[in-house]
Amino acid sequence: MANKGHGKGFDTRLEMILEALEGLEYGTLNIIVHESQITQIERTEKKRFPLEKTAASKERLLVERARQGG
């Protein structure tokens, strides 16, 4: 990517974008541009957790299957 006429501020913004992406596993990065210049960077991170089946929910599932004849 060419850096013609953008100056040091542009390099700083690019570094900030790379920092915002670093370690982002799930989420979004929004780059807001106004009059051809980056004015804001927003990072929304999501944490995902696997569903844990509890003993009670497993028991309910077995009871429901037994009622349905399966």
CHARMM internal coordinates of N, CA and C (Angstrom, degrees):
IC EDIT
DIST 1 N 1 CA 1.4516
DIST 1 CA 1 C 1.5239
ANGL 1 N 1 CA 1 C 108.51
DIST 1 C 2 N 1.3035
ANGL 1 CA 1 C 2 N 115.13
DIHE 1 N 1 CA 1 C 2 N 128.75
DIST 2 N 2 CA 1.4584
ANGL 1 C 2 N 2 CA 119.98
DIHE 1 CA 1 C 2 N 2 CA -179.38
DIST 2 CA 2 C 1.5279
ANGL 2 N 2 CA 2 C 110.06
DIHE 1 C 2 N 2 CA 2 C -73.77
DIST 2 C 3 N 1.3210
ANGL 2 CA 2 C 3 N 114.81
DIHE 2 N 2 CA 2 C 3 N 147.36
DIST 3 N 3 CA 1.4632
ANGL 2 C 3 N 3 CA 120.57
DIHE 2 CA 2 C 3 N 3 CA -178.80
DIST 3 CA 3 C 1.5339
ANGL 3 N 3 CA 3 C 110.34
DIHE 2 C 3 N 3 CA 3 C -118.25
DIST 3 C 4 N 1.3461
ANGL 3 CA 3 C 4 N 116.49
DIHE 3 N 3 CA 3 C 4 N 33.27
DIST 4 N 4 CA 1.4660
ANGL 3 C 4 N 4 CA 120.49
DIHE 3 CA 3 C 4 N 4 CA -176.25
DIST 4 CA 4 C 1.5277
ANGL 4 N 4 CA 4 C 111.32
DIHE 3 C 4 N 4 CA 4 C -68.80
DIST 4 C 5 N 1.3151
ANGL 4 CA 4 C 5 N 116.83
DIHE 4 N 4 CA 4 C 5 N 124.36
DIST 5 N 5 CA 1.4443
ANGL 4 C 5 N 5 CA 122.27
DIHE 4 CA 4 C 5 N 5 CA 172.83
DIST 5 CA 5 C 1.5209
ANGL 5 N 5 CA 5 C 115.62
DIHE 4 C 5 N 5 CA 5 C 70.22
DIST 5 C 6 N 1.3136
ANGL 5 CA 5 C 6 N 117.76
DIHE 5 N 5 CA 5 C 6 N 9.00
DIST 6 N 6 CA 1.4631
ANGL 5 C 6 N 6 CA 119.34
DIHE 5 CA 5 C 6 N 6 CA -177.88
DIST 6 CA 6 C 1.5252
ANGL 6 N 6 CA 6 C 112.26
DIHE 5 C 6 N 6 CA 6 C -91.80
DIST 6 C 7 N 1.3046
ANGL 6 CA 6 C 7 N 116.97
DIHE 6 N 6 CA 6 C 7 N -28.69
DIST 7 N 7 CA 1.4559
ANGL 6 C 7 N 7 CA 120.10
DIHE 6 CA 6 C 7 N 7 CA 176.77
DIST 7 CA 7 C 1.5183
ANGL 7 N 7 CA 7 C 114.29
DIHE 6 C 7 N 7 CA 7 C 77.07
DIST 7 C 8 N 1.3236
ANGL 7 CA 7 C 8 N 114.44
DIHE 7 N 7 CA 7 C 8 N -175.26
DIST 8 N 8 CA 1.4624
ANGL 7 C 8 N 8 CA 122.25
DIHE 7 CA 7 C 8 N 8 CA -175.08
DIST 8 CA 8 C 1.5323
ANGL 8 N 8 CA 8 C 112.58
DIHE 7 C 8 N 8 CA 8 C -67.41
DIST 8 C 9 N 1.3254
ANGL 8 CA 8 C 9 N 117.52
DIHE 8 N 8 CA 8 C 9 N -33.04
DIST 9 N 9 CA 1.4611
ANGL 8 C 9 N 9 CA 121.02
DIHE 8 CA 8 C 9 N 9 CA 179.11
DIST 9 CA 9 C 1.5199
ANGL 9 N 9 CA 9 C 112.11
DIHE 8 C 9 N 9 CA 9 C -59.76
DIST 9 C 10 N 1.3319
ANGL 9 CA 9 C 10 N 115.68
DIHE 9 N 9 CA 9 C 10 N -36.73
DIST 10 N 10 CA 1.4639
ANGL 9 C 10 N 10 CA 120.37
DIHE 9 CA 9 C 10 N 10 CA 178.36
DIST 10 CA 10 C 1.5255
ANGL 10 N 10 CA 10 C 110.07
DIHE 9 C 10 N 10 CA 10 C -64.92
DIST 10 C 11 N 1.3249
ANGL 10 CA 10 C 11 N 117.35
DIHE 10 N 10 CA 10 C 11 N -43.62
DIST 11 N 11 CA 1.4672
ANGL 10 C 11 N 11 CA 121.43
DIHE 10 CA 10 C 11 N 11 CA 177.96
DIST 11 CA 11 C 1.5203
ANGL 11 N 11 CA 11 C 110.79
DIHE 10 C 11 N 11 CA 11 C -60.07
DIST 11 C 12 N 1.3269
ANGL 11 CA 11 C 12 N 116.65
DIHE 11 N 11 CA 11 C 12 N -41.03
DIST 12 N 12 CA 1.4593
ANGL 11 C 12 N 12 CA 121.60
DIHE 11 CA 11 C 12 N 12 CA 178.78
DIST 12 CA 12 C 1.5234
ANGL 12 N 12 CA 12 C 110.49
DIHE 11 C 12 N 12 CA 12 C -61.99
DIST 12 C 13 N 1.3273
ANGL 12 CA 12 C 13 N 116.42
DIHE 12 N 12 CA 12 C 13 N -42.79
DIST 13 N 13 CA 1.4637
ANGL 12 C 13 N 13 CA 120.17
DIHE 12 CA 12 C 13 N 13 CA -179.99
DIST 13 CA 13 C 1.5227
ANGL 13 N 13 CA 13 C 111.18
DIHE 12 C 13 N 13 CA 13 C -65.63
DIST 13 C 14 N 1.3309
ANGL 13 CA 13 C 14 N 116.34
DIHE 13 N 13 CA 13 C 14 N -39.79
DIST 14 N 14 CA 1.4623
ANGL 13 C 14 N 14 CA 119.36
DIHE 13 CA 13 C 14 N 14 CA 177.02
DIST 14 CA 14 C 1.5332
ANGL 14 N 14 CA 14 C 110.86
DIHE 13 C 14 N 14 CA 14 C -62.46
DIST 14 C 15 N 1.3143
ANGL 14 CA 14 C 15 N 116.76
DIHE 14 N 14 CA 14 C 15 N -41.00
DIST 15 N 15 CA 1.4645
ANGL 14 C 15 N 15 CA 120.67
DIHE 14 CA 14 C 15 N 15 CA 176.56
DIST 15 CA 15 C 1.5180
ANGL 15 N 15 CA 15 C 110.76
DIHE 14 C 15 N 15 CA 15 C -61.85
DIST 15 C 16 N 1.3354
ANGL 15 CA 15 C 16 N 117.07
DIHE 15 N 15 CA 15 C 16 N -40.39
DIST 16 N 16 CA 1.4642
ANGL 15 C 16 N 16 CA 120.90
DIHE 15 CA 15 C 16 N 16 CA 179.19
DIST 16 CA 16 C 1.5366
ANGL 16 N 16 CA 16 C 111.30
DIHE 15 C 16 N 16 CA 16 C -65.42
DIST 16 C 17 N 1.3241
ANGL 16 CA 16 C 17 N 116.69
DIHE 16 N 16 CA 16 C 17 N -37.18
DIST 17 N 17 CA 1.4677
ANGL 16 C 17 N 17 CA 120.60
DIHE 16 CA 16 C 17 N 17 CA 176.90
DIST 17 CA 17 C 1.5210
ANGL 17 N 17 CA 17 C 110.04
DIHE 16 C 17 N 17 CA 17 C -64.01
DIST 17 C 18 N 1.3232
ANGL 17 CA 17 C 18 N 116.71
DIHE 17 N 17 CA 17 C 18 N -45.29
DIST 18 N 18 CA 1.4666
ANGL 17 C 18 N 18 CA 120.51
DIHE 17 CA 17 C 18 N 18 CA 179.16
DIST 18 CA 18 C 1.5235
ANGL 18 N 18 CA 18 C 111.15
DIHE 17 C 18 N 18 CA 18 C -63.28
DIST 18 C 19 N 1.3278
ANGL 18 CA 18 C 19 N 117.30
DIHE 18 N 18 CA 18 C 19 N -39.61
DIST 19 N 19 CA 1.4692
ANGL 18 C 19 N 19 CA 121.17
DIHE 18 CA 18 C 19 N 19 CA 177.14
DIST 19 CA 19 C 1.5247
ANGL 19 N 19 CA 19 C 110.83
DIHE 18 C 19 N 19 CA 19 C -63.38
DIST 19 C 20 N 1.3323
ANGL 19 CA 19 C 20 N 116.32
DIHE 19 N 19 CA 19 C 20 N -40.51
DIST 20 N 20 CA 1.4650
ANGL 19 C 20 N 20 CA 120.42
DIHE 19 CA 19 C 20 N 20 CA -179.70
DIST 20 CA 20 C 1.5288
ANGL 20 N 20 CA 20 C 110.95
DIHE 19 C 20 N 20 CA 20 C -65.97
DIST 20 C 21 N 1.3161
ANGL 20 CA 20 C 21 N 117.05
DIHE 20 N 20 CA 20 C 21 N -33.09
DIST 21 N 21 CA 1.4638
ANGL 20 C 21 N 21 CA 121.17
DIHE 20 CA 20 C 21 N 21 CA 178.56
DIST 21 CA 21 C 1.5302
ANGL 21 N 21 CA 21 C 112.51
DIHE 20 C 21 N 21 CA 21 C -75.63
DIST 21 C 22 N 1.3170
ANGL 21 CA 21 C 22 N 115.92
DIHE 21 N 21 CA 21 C 22 N -26.69
DIST 22 N 22 CA 1.4537
ANGL 21 C 22 N 22 CA 120.81
DIHE 21 CA 21 C 22 N 22 CA -176.30
DIST 22 CA 22 C 1.5250
ANGL 22 N 22 CA 22 C 111.14
DIHE 21 C 22 N 22 CA 22 C -61.59
DIST 22 C 23 N 1.3085
ANGL 22 CA 22 C 23 N 115.88
DIHE 22 N 22 CA 22 C 23 N 124.22
DIST 23 N 23 CA 1.4571
ANGL 22 C 23 N 23 CA 121.64
DIHE 22 CA 22 C 23 N 23 CA 176.91
DIST 23 CA 23 C 1.5166
ANGL 23 N 23 CA 23 C 114.48
DIHE 22 C 23 N 23 CA 23 C 79.39
DIST 23 C 24 N 1.3275
ANGL 23 CA 23 C 24 N 117.85
DIHE 23 N 23 CA 23 C 24 N 1.02
DIST 24 N 24 CA 1.4609
ANGL 23 C 24 N 24 CA 121.00
DIHE 23 CA 23 C 24 N 24 CA -179.81
DIST 24 CA 24 C 1.5250
ANGL 24 N 24 CA 24 C 108.52
DIHE 23 C 24 N 24 CA 24 C -79.79
DIST 24 C 25 N 1.3268
ANGL 24 CA 24 C 25 N 115.96
DIHE 24 N 24 CA 24 C 25 N 109.19
DIST 25 N 25 CA 1.4654
ANGL 24 C 25 N 25 CA 120.42
DIHE 24 CA 24 C 25 N 25 CA -178.54
DIST 25 CA 25 C 1.5263
ANGL 25 N 25 CA 25 C 111.31
DIHE 24 C 25 N 25 CA 25 C -89.80
DIST 25 C 26 N 1.3293
ANGL 25 CA 25 C 26 N 116.28
DIHE 25 N 25 CA 25 C 26 N -47.64
DIST 26 N 26 CA 1.4627
ANGL 25 C 26 N 26 CA 122.63
DIHE 25 CA 25 C 26 N 26 CA 175.86
DIST 26 CA 26 C 1.5128
ANGL 26 N 26 CA 26 C 107.98
DIHE 25 C 26 N 26 CA 26 C -133.67
DIST 26 C 27 N 1.3112
ANGL 26 CA 26 C 27 N 117.03
DIHE 26 N 26 CA 26 C 27 N 132.39
DIST 27 N 27 CA 1.4523
ANGL 26 C 27 N 27 CA 119.34
DIHE 26 CA 26 C 27 N 27 CA 177.35
DIST 27 CA 27 C 1.5135
ANGL 27 N 27 CA 27 C 111.90
DIHE 26 C 27 N 27 CA 27 C 151.79
DIST 27 C 28 N 1.3236
ANGL 27 CA 27 C 28 N 115.29
DIHE 27 N 27 CA 27 C 28 N -164.04
DIST 28 N 28 CA 1.4555
ANGL 27 C 28 N 28 CA 120.66
DIHE 27 CA 27 C 28 N 28 CA -178.94
DIST 28 CA 28 C 1.5201
ANGL 28 N 28 CA 28 C 110.56
DIHE 27 C 28 N 28 CA 28 C -134.12
DIST 28 C 29 N 1.2946
ANGL 28 CA 28 C 29 N 114.25
DIHE 28 N 28 CA 28 C 29 N 154.07
DIST 29 N 29 CA 1.4588
ANGL 28 C 29 N 29 CA 121.42
DIHE 28 CA 28 C 29 N 29 CA 173.59
DIST 29 CA 29 C 1.5254
ANGL 29 N 29 CA 29 C 106.07
DIHE 28 C 29 N 29 CA 29 C -128.25
DIST 29 C 30 N 1.3286
ANGL 29 CA 29 C 30 N 116.46
DIHE 29 N 29 CA 29 C 30 N 115.93
DIST 30 N 30 CA 1.4600
ANGL 29 C 30 N 30 CA 122.13
DIHE 29 CA 29 C 30 N 30 CA 178.79
DIST 30 CA 30 C 1.5168
ANGL 30 N 30 CA 30 C 108.84
DIHE 29 C 30 N 30 CA 30 C -104.67
DIST 30 C 31 N 1.3143
ANGL 30 CA 30 C 31 N 114.75
DIHE 30 N 30 CA 30 C 31 N 129.23
DIST 31 N 31 CA 1.4614
ANGL 30 C 31 N 31 CA 120.57
DIHE 30 CA 30 C 31 N 31 CA 177.75
DIST 31 CA 31 C 1.5305
ANGL 31 N 31 CA 31 C 106.38
DIHE 30 C 31 N 31 CA 31 C -112.36
DIST 31 C 32 N 1.3197
ANGL 31 CA 31 C 32 N 115.93
DIHE 31 N 31 CA 31 C 32 N 115.46
DIST 32 N 32 CA 1.4550
ANGL 31 C 32 N 32 CA 121.56
DIHE 31 CA 31 C 32 N 32 CA -177.68
DIST 32 CA 32 C 1.5292
ANGL 32 N 32 CA 32 C 108.67
DIHE 31 C 32 N 32 CA 32 C -93.48
DIST 32 C 33 N 1.3389
ANGL 32 CA 32 C 33 N 114.90
DIHE 32 N 32 CA 32 C 33 N 129.68
DIST 33 N 33 CA 1.4684
ANGL 32 C 33 N 33 CA 121.25
DIHE 32 CA 32 C 33 N 33 CA -178.25
DIST 33 CA 33 C 1.5235
ANGL 33 N 33 CA 33 C 108.62
DIHE 32 C 33 N 33 CA 33 C -120.31
DIST 33 C 34 N 1.3117
ANGL 33 CA 33 C 34 N 115.79
DIHE 33 N 33 CA 33 C 34 N 133.71
DIST 34 N 34 CA 1.4681
ANGL 33 C 34 N 34 CA 121.89
DIHE 33 CA 33 C 34 N 34 CA 177.19
DIST 34 CA 34 C 1.5254
ANGL 34 N 34 CA 34 C 107.73
DIHE 33 C 34 N 34 CA 34 C -133.69
DIST 34 C 35 N 1.3318
ANGL 34 CA 34 C 35 N 116.04
DIHE 34 N 34 CA 34 C 35 N 126.01
DIST 35 N 35 CA 1.4647
ANGL 34 C 35 N 35 CA 121.53
DIHE 34 CA 34 C 35 N 35 CA -178.67
DIST 35 CA 35 C 1.5288
ANGL 35 N 35 CA 35 C 111.26
DIHE 34 C 35 N 35 CA 35 C 51.21
DIST 35 C 36 N 1.3392
ANGL 35 CA 35 C 36 N 115.49
DIHE 35 N 35 CA 35 C 36 N 48.10
DIST 36 N 36 CA 1.4734
ANGL 35 C 36 N 36 CA 124.18
DIHE 35 CA 35 C 36 N 36 CA 176.26
DIST 36 CA 36 C 1.5250
ANGL 36 N 36 CA 36 C 113.89
DIHE 35 C 36 N 36 CA 36 C 65.45
DIST 36 C 37 N 1.3325
ANGL 36 CA 36 C 37 N 117.77
DIHE 36 N 36 CA 36 C 37 N 18.40
DIST 37 N 37 CA 1.4570
ANGL 36 C 37 N 37 CA 120.11
DIHE 36 CA 36 C 37 N 37 CA 178.72
DIST 37 CA 37 C 1.5219
ANGL 37 N 37 CA 37 C 109.75
DIHE 36 C 37 N 37 CA 37 C -128.50
DIST 37 C 38 N 1.3235
ANGL 37 CA 37 C 38 N 115.73
DIHE 37 N 37 CA 37 C 38 N 142.46
DIST 38 N 38 CA 1.4578
ANGL 37 C 38 N 38 CA 121.04
DIHE 37 CA 37 C 38 N 38 CA 175.99
DIST 38 CA 38 C 1.5166
ANGL 38 N 38 CA 38 C 107.60
DIHE 37 C 38 N 38 CA 38 C -70.44
DIST 38 C 39 N 1.3348
ANGL 38 CA 38 C 39 N 115.82
DIHE 38 N 38 CA 38 C 39 N 121.47
DIST 39 N 39 CA 1.4649
ANGL 38 C 39 N 39 CA 119.30
DIHE 38 CA 38 C 39 N 39 CA -178.01
DIST 39 CA 39 C 1.5190
ANGL 39 N 39 CA 39 C 112.56
DIHE 38 C 39 N 39 CA 39 C -112.97
DIST 39 C 40 N 1.3314
ANGL 39 CA 39 C 40 N 116.62
DIHE 39 N 39 CA 39 C 40 N -18.44
DIST 40 N 40 CA 1.4677
ANGL 39 C 40 N 40 CA 118.59
DIHE 39 CA 39 C 40 N 40 CA -175.62
DIST 40 CA 40 C 1.5235
ANGL 40 N 40 CA 40 C 109.58
DIHE 39 C 40 N 40 CA 40 C -158.98
DIST 40 C 41 N 1.3220
ANGL 40 CA 40 C 41 N 115.53
DIHE 40 N 40 CA 40 C 41 N 145.85
DIST 41 N 41 CA 1.4589
ANGL 40 C 41 N 41 CA 122.66
DIHE 40 CA 40 C 41 N 41 CA 175.22
DIST 41 CA 41 C 1.5171
ANGL 41 N 41 CA 41 C 106.95
DIHE 40 C 41 N 41 CA 41 C -127.27
DIST 41 C 42 N 1.3312
ANGL 41 CA 41 C 42 N 116.31
DIHE 41 N 41 CA 41 C 42 N 125.28
DIST 42 N 42 CA 1.4622
ANGL 41 C 42 N 42 CA 121.25
DIHE 41 CA 41 C 42 N 42 CA 179.40
DIST 42 CA 42 C 1.5248
ANGL 42 N 42 CA 42 C 108.98
DIHE 41 C 42 N 42 CA 42 C -118.43
DIST 42 C 43 N 1.3119
ANGL 42 CA 42 C 43 N 115.96
DIHE 42 N 42 CA 42 C 43 N 132.33
DIST 43 N 43 CA 1.4538
ANGL 42 C 43 N 43 CA 121.42
DIHE 42 CA 42 C 43 N 43 CA 178.01
DIST 43 CA 43 C 1.5314
ANGL 43 N 43 CA 43 C 108.78
DIHE 42 C 43 N 43 CA 43 C -119.55
DIST 43 C 44 N 1.3151
ANGL 43 CA 43 C 44 N 115.71
DIHE 43 N 43 CA 43 C 44 N 125.60
DIST 44 N 44 CA 1.4512
ANGL 43 C 44 N 44 CA 121.76
DIHE 43 CA 43 C 44 N 44 CA 175.55
DIST 44 CA 44 C 1.5177
ANGL 44 N 44 CA 44 C 106.94
DIHE 43 C 44 N 44 CA 44 C -118.04
DIST 44 C 45 N 1.3097
ANGL 44 CA 44 C 45 N 115.62
DIHE 44 N 44 CA 44 C 45 N 117.59
DIST 45 N 45 CA 1.4614
ANGL 44 C 45 N 45 CA 120.29
DIHE 44 CA 44 C 45 N 45 CA -176.75
DIST 45 CA 45 C 1.5186
ANGL 45 N 45 CA 45 C 109.87
DIHE 44 C 45 N 45 CA 45 C -108.09
DIST 45 C 46 N 1.3124
ANGL 45 CA 45 C 46 N 115.69
DIHE 45 N 45 CA 45 C 46 N 139.08
DIST 46 N 46 CA 1.4552
ANGL 45 C 46 N 46 CA 121.07
DIHE 45 CA 45 C 46 N 46 CA 177.94
DIST 46 CA 46 C 1.5206
ANGL 46 N 46 CA 46 C 108.64
DIHE 45 C 46 N 46 CA 46 C -115.39
DIST 46 C 47 N 1.2919
ANGL 46 CA 46 C 47 N 115.30
DIHE 46 N 46 CA 46 C 47 N 136.50
DIST 47 N 47 CA 1.4627
ANGL 46 C 47 N 47 CA 121.32
DIHE 46 CA 46 C 47 N 47 CA 174.35
DIST 47 CA 47 C 1.5167
ANGL 47 N 47 CA 47 C 107.30
DIHE 46 C 47 N 47 CA 47 C -105.94
DIST 47 C 48 N 1.3050
ANGL 47 CA 47 C 48 N 116.99
DIHE 47 N 47 CA 47 C 48 N 126.49
DIST 48 N 48 CA 1.4518
ANGL 47 C 48 N 48 CA 120.78
DIHE 47 CA 47 C 48 N 48 CA -179.27
DIST 48 CA 48 C 1.5173
ANGL 48 N 48 CA 48 C 109.62
DIHE 47 C 48 N 48 CA 48 C -111.48
DIST 48 C 49 N 1.3247
ANGL 48 CA 48 C 49 N 114.02
DIHE 48 N 48 CA 48 C 49 N 137.18
DIST 49 N 49 CA 1.4507
ANGL 48 C 49 N 49 CA 120.65
DIHE 48 CA 48 C 49 N 49 CA -179.63
DIST 49 CA 49 C 1.5235
ANGL 49 N 49 CA 49 C 108.98
DIHE 48 C 49 N 49 CA 49 C -123.08
DIST 49 C 50 N 1.3130
ANGL 49 CA 49 C 50 N 117.46
DIHE 49 N 49 CA 49 C 50 N 137.59
DIST 50 N 50 CA 1.4661
ANGL 49 C 50 N 50 CA 118.61
DIHE 49 CA 49 C 50 N 50 CA 177.68
DIST 50 CA 50 C 1.5203
ANGL 50 N 50 CA 50 C 110.03
DIHE 49 C 50 N 50 CA 50 C -68.37
DIST 50 C 51 N 1.3321
ANGL 50 CA 50 C 51 N 115.64
DIHE 50 N 50 CA 50 C 51 N 146.88
DIST 51 N 51 CA 1.4609
ANGL 50 C 51 N 51 CA 119.81
DIHE 50 CA 50 C 51 N 51 CA 176.66
DIST 51 CA 51 C 1.5165
ANGL 51 N 51 CA 51 C 109.27
DIHE 50 C 51 N 51 CA 51 C -68.69
DIST 51 C 52 N 1.3069
ANGL 51 CA 51 C 52 N 115.25
DIHE 51 N 51 CA 51 C 52 N 134.81
DIST 52 N 52 CA 1.4560
ANGL 51 C 52 N 52 CA 120.42
DIHE 51 CA 51 C 52 N 52 CA 178.29
DIST 52 CA 52 C 1.5125
ANGL 52 N 52 CA 52 C 108.54
DIHE 51 C 52 N 52 CA 52 C -106.72
DIST 52 C 53 N 1.3080
ANGL 52 CA 52 C 53 N 115.88
DIHE 52 N 52 CA 52 C 53 N 122.69
DIST 53 N 53 CA 1.4580
ANGL 52 C 53 N 53 CA 121.04
DIHE 52 CA 52 C 53 N 53 CA 177.47
DIST 53 CA 53 C 1.5198
ANGL 53 N 53 CA 53 C 108.05
DIHE 52 C 53 N 53 CA 53 C -83.30
DIST 53 C 54 N 1.3129
ANGL 53 CA 53 C 54 N 116.22
DIHE 53 N 53 CA 53 C 54 N 120.65
DIST 54 N 54 CA 1.4551
ANGL 53 C 54 N 54 CA 119.92
DIHE 53 CA 53 C 54 N 54 CA 178.30
DIST 54 CA 54 C 1.5206
ANGL 54 N 54 CA 54 C 109.14
DIHE 53 C 54 N 54 CA 54 C -87.68
DIST 54 C 55 N 1.2969
ANGL 54 CA 54 C 55 N 115.96
DIHE 54 N 54 CA 54 C 55 N 161.96
DIST 55 N 55 CA 1.4553
ANGL 54 C 55 N 55 CA 120.71
DIHE 54 CA 54 C 55 N 55 CA 178.79
DIST 55 CA 55 C 1.5263
ANGL 55 N 55 CA 55 C 110.38
DIHE 54 C 55 N 55 CA 55 C -60.04
DIST 55 C 56 N 1.3292
ANGL 55 CA 55 C 56 N 118.16
DIHE 55 N 55 CA 55 C 56 N -39.02
DIST 56 N 56 CA 1.4667
ANGL 55 C 56 N 56 CA 122.06
DIHE 55 CA 55 C 56 N 56 CA -179.44
DIST 56 CA 56 C 1.5233
ANGL 56 N 56 CA 56 C 110.66
DIHE 55 C 56 N 56 CA 56 C -64.99
DIST 56 C 57 N 1.3326
ANGL 56 CA 56 C 57 N 117.72
DIHE 56 N 56 CA 56 C 57 N -42.22
DIST 57 N 57 CA 1.4595
ANGL 56 C 57 N 57 CA 118.81
DIHE 56 CA 56 C 57 N 57 CA -179.23
DIST 57 CA 57 C 1.5241
ANGL 57 N 57 CA 57 C 111.06
DIHE 56 C 57 N 57 CA 57 C -70.15
DIST 57 C 58 N 1.3335
ANGL 57 CA 57 C 58 N 117.88
DIHE 57 N 57 CA 57 C 58 N -33.18
DIST 58 N 58 CA 1.4624
ANGL 57 C 58 N 58 CA 120.72
DIHE 57 CA 57 C 58 N 58 CA 175.94
DIST 58 CA 58 C 1.5244
ANGL 58 N 58 CA 58 C 110.43
DIHE 57 C 58 N 58 CA 58 C -65.83
DIST 58 C 59 N 1.3248
ANGL 58 CA 58 C 59 N 115.75
DIHE 58 N 58 CA 58 C 59 N -40.02
DIST 59 N 59 CA 1.4583
ANGL 58 C 59 N 59 CA 120.49
DIHE 58 CA 58 C 59 N 59 CA 179.78
DIST 59 CA 59 C 1.5281
ANGL 59 N 59 CA 59 C 110.29
DIHE 58 C 59 N 59 CA 59 C -65.37
DIST 59 C 60 N 1.3388
ANGL 59 CA 59 C 60 N 117.18
DIHE 59 N 59 CA 59 C 60 N -42.74
DIST 60 N 60 CA 1.4723
ANGL 59 C 60 N 60 CA 120.71
DIHE 59 CA 59 C 60 N 60 CA 177.73
DIST 60 CA 60 C 1.5206
ANGL 60 N 60 CA 60 C 110.59
DIHE 59 C 60 N 60 CA 60 C -60.72
DIST 60 C 61 N 1.3177
ANGL 60 CA 60 C 61 N 117.10
DIHE 60 N 60 CA 60 C 61 N -40.72
DIST 61 N 61 CA 1.4533
ANGL 60 C 61 N 61 CA 121.60
DIHE 60 CA 60 C 61 N 61 CA 179.12
DIST 61 CA 61 C 1.5180
ANGL 61 N 61 CA 61 C 110.76
DIHE 60 C 61 N 61 CA 61 C -62.79
DIST 61 C 62 N 1.3227
ANGL 61 CA 61 C 62 N 117.70
DIHE 61 N 61 CA 61 C 62 N -43.25
DIST 62 N 62 CA 1.4730
ANGL 61 C 62 N 62 CA 120.99
DIHE 61 CA 61 C 62 N 62 CA 178.50
DIST 62 CA 62 C 1.5166
ANGL 62 N 62 CA 62 C 111.65
DIHE 61 C 62 N 62 CA 62 C -64.72
DIST 62 C 63 N 1.3341
ANGL 62 CA 62 C 63 N 117.57
DIHE 62 N 62 CA 62 C 63 N -40.66
DIST 63 N 63 CA 1.4519
ANGL 62 C 63 N 63 CA 121.42
DIHE 62 CA 62 C 63 N 63 CA 178.24
DIST 63 CA 63 C 1.5190
ANGL 63 N 63 CA 63 C 110.43
DIHE 62 C 63 N 63 CA 63 C -63.58
DIST 63 C 64 N 1.3233
ANGL 63 CA 63 C 64 N 116.42
DIHE 63 N 63 CA 63 C 64 N -44.17
DIST 64 N 64 CA 1.4659
ANGL 63 C 64 N 64 CA 120.80
DIHE 63 CA 63 C 64 N 64 CA -179.60
DIST 64 CA 64 C 1.5362
ANGL 64 N 64 CA 64 C 110.55
DIHE 63 C 64 N 64 CA 64 C -63.01
DIST 64 C 65 N 1.3090
ANGL 64 CA 64 C 65 N 116.70
DIHE 64 N 64 CA 64 C 65 N -42.23
DIST 65 N 65 CA 1.4810
ANGL 64 C 65 N 65 CA 119.83
DIHE 64 CA 64 C 65 N 65 CA 177.87
DIST 65 CA 65 C 1.5133
ANGL 65 N 65 CA 65 C 110.89
DIHE 64 C 65 N 65 CA 65 C -63.61
DIST 65 C 66 N 1.3296
ANGL 65 CA 65 C 66 N 117.64
DIHE 65 N 65 CA 65 C 66 N -39.77
DIST 66 N 66 CA 1.4687
ANGL 65 C 66 N 66 CA 121.38
DIHE 65 CA 65 C 66 N 66 CA 179.63
DIST 66 CA 66 C 1.5334
ANGL 66 N 66 CA 66 C 110.08
DIHE 65 C 66 N 66 CA 66 C -63.92
DIST 66 C 67 N 1.3199
ANGL 66 CA 66 C 67 N 116.90
DIHE 66 N 66 CA 66 C 67 N -39.05
DIST 67 N 67 CA 1.4834
ANGL 66 C 67 N 67 CA 120.79
DIHE 66 CA 66 C 67 N 67 CA 179.00
DIST 67 CA 67 C 1.5283
ANGL 67 N 67 CA 67 C 111.27
DIHE 66 C 67 N 67 CA 67 C -65.05
DIST 67 C 68 N 1.3362
ANGL 67 CA 67 C 68 N 114.68
DIHE 67 N 67 CA 67 C 68 N -33.39
DIST 68 N 68 CA 1.4645
ANGL 67 C 68 N 68 CA 118.49
DIHE 67 CA 67 C 68 N 68 CA -178.02
DIST 68 CA 68 C 1.5220
ANGL 68 N 68 CA 68 C 111.72
DIHE 67 C 68 N 68 CA 68 C -84.45
DIST 68 C 69 N 1.3373
ANGL 68 CA 68 C 69 N 116.24
DIHE 68 N 68 CA 68 C 69 N -2.93
DIST 69 N 69 CA 1.4440
ANGL 68 C 69 N 69 CA 120.12
DIHE 68 CA 68 C 69 N 69 CA 178.70
DIST 69 CA 69 C 1.5200
ANGL 69 N 69 CA 69 C 114.68
DIHE 68 C 69 N 69 CA 69 C 82.97
DIST 69 C 70 N 1.3114
ANGL 69 CA 69 C 70 N 115.44
DIHE 69 N 69 CA 69 C 70 N 19.68
DIST 70 N 70 CA 1.4585
ANGL 69 C 70 N 70 CA 117.66
DIHE 69 CA 69 C 70 N 70 CA -177.11
DIST 70 CA 70 C 1.4292
ANGL 70 N 70 CA 70 C 111.16
DIHE 69 C 70 N 70 CA 70 C -121.71
END
COOR INIT
IC SEED 1 N 1 CA 1 C
IC BUILD
